[in-house]
Amino acid sequence: MLTVLLDYVHIYDARATQPSAQCSAAPPRAGAQAVRCWEFNTPGDPEGWFTRESLNISNVQVAGGVLSFQVKASEPGFGFVVALAHWYGR
């Protein structure tokens, strides 16, 4: 099992003309607009991550501003990349 710790995930789009989310950090590139932010500031709230049980993800926790979880290391993309792509692609 692999343990993953994320303190935040920010998605920016250099083609967007208006931000659709408010992130705590400045964009990584001039002109990029925030389109989605996960900052894990509320204990116990994974902010919509891993609402499905089909990705071999376990031990999901949010504490101290960090999302932590475990995934089988053999899972392609460690599974959480698939979950992010699925959520963002809606």
C-alpha positions as CSV (number, residue, x, y, z in Angstrom):
1,M,0.0,0.0,0.0
2,L,1.1,3.5,-0.8
3,T,0.1,6.4,1.5
4,V,-0.6,9.7,-0.2
5,L,-0.7,13.1,1.5
6,L,-2.1,16.2,-0.2
7,D,-2.2,19.6,1.5
8,Y,-4.0,21.2,-1.5
9,V,-4.8,20.8,-5.2
10,H,-5.4,23.8,-7.4
11,I,-6.4,23.6,-11.0
12,Y,-5.7,26.7,-13.2
13,D,-6.7,27.2,-16.8
14,A,-4.6,29.7,-18.9
15,R,-7.4,29.9,-21.5
16,A,-10.2,30.8,-19.1
17,T,-11.2,34.5,-19.1
18,Q,-12.8,34.5,-15.6
19,P,-12.0,32.5,-12.4
20,S,-14.6,29.9,-11.4
21,A,-13.0,29.2,-8.0
22,Q,-11.1,31.1,-5.3
23,C,-7.8,29.6,-4.4
24,S,-5.6,30.7,-1.5
25,A,-2.4,30.8,-3.7
26,A,-1.6,32.9,-6.7
27,P,-1.7,31.3,-10.1
28,P,1.5,29.6,-11.2
29,R,1.4,31.5,-14.5
30,A,0.3,35.1,-15.3
31,G,-3.2,35.1,-16.7
32,A,-4.2,31.7,-15.5
33,Q,-7.6,31.5,-13.8
34,A,-8.5,29.2,-10.9
35,V,-11.1,26.7,-12.0
36,R,-11.1,24.3,-9.0
37,C,-9.5,24.3,-5.5
38,W,-9.3,21.7,-2.8
39,E,-7.6,22.9,0.3
40,F,-8.7,20.4,2.9
41,N,-9.1,23.0,5.7
42,T,-12.1,21.3,7.4
43,P,-11.2,18.2,9.5
44,G,-13.1,15.1,8.2
45,D,-14.2,16.8,5.0
46,P,-12.5,15.3,1.9
47,E,-14.3,18.0,-0.2
48,G,-15.9,15.4,-2.6
49,W,-12.8,13.3,-3.1
50,F,-13.4,9.5,-3.2
51,T,-17.1,9.5,-2.9
52,R,-17.1,6.1,-4.8
53,E,-15.6,2.9,-3.4
54,S,-14.3,1.5,-6.7
55,L,-10.8,2.8,-6.8
56,N,-9.0,0.7,-4.3
57,I,-8.6,3.7,-2.0
58,S,-8.7,3.2,1.7
59,N,-8.2,5.0,5.0
60,V,-9.3,8.4,3.7
61,Q,-8.8,11.1,6.3
62,V,-8.6,14.9,6.5
63,A,-6.8,16.4,9.5
64,G,-4.4,19.3,10.0
65,G,-5.1,20.7,6.5
66,V,-4.0,17.5,4.8
67,L,-6.0,14.8,2.9
68,S,-4.4,11.4,3.4
69,F,-5.3,8.1,1.9
70,Q,-3.9,4.7,1.0
71,V,-3.9,3.1,-2.5
72,K,-2.5,-0.1,-3.9
73,A,0.8,0.9,-5.6
74,S,-0.1,-1.4,-8.5
75,E,-3.2,0.8,-9.4
76,P,-2.5,2.7,-12.7
77,G,-2.0,6.3,-11.9
78,F,-2.3,5.4,-8.2
79,G,-6.1,5.6,-8.7
80,F,-6.4,9.2,-7.3
81,V,-5.5,10.6,-10.7
82,V,-8.4,8.7,-12.2
83,A,-10.7,10.1,-9.5
84,L,-9.6,13.7,-10.1
85,A,-10.0,13.4,-13.8
86,H,-13.5,11.9,-13.3
87,W,-14.6,14.6,-10.9
88,Y,-13.2,17.5,-13.0
89,G,-14.5,16.1,-16.2
90,R,-18.2,16.3,-15.1
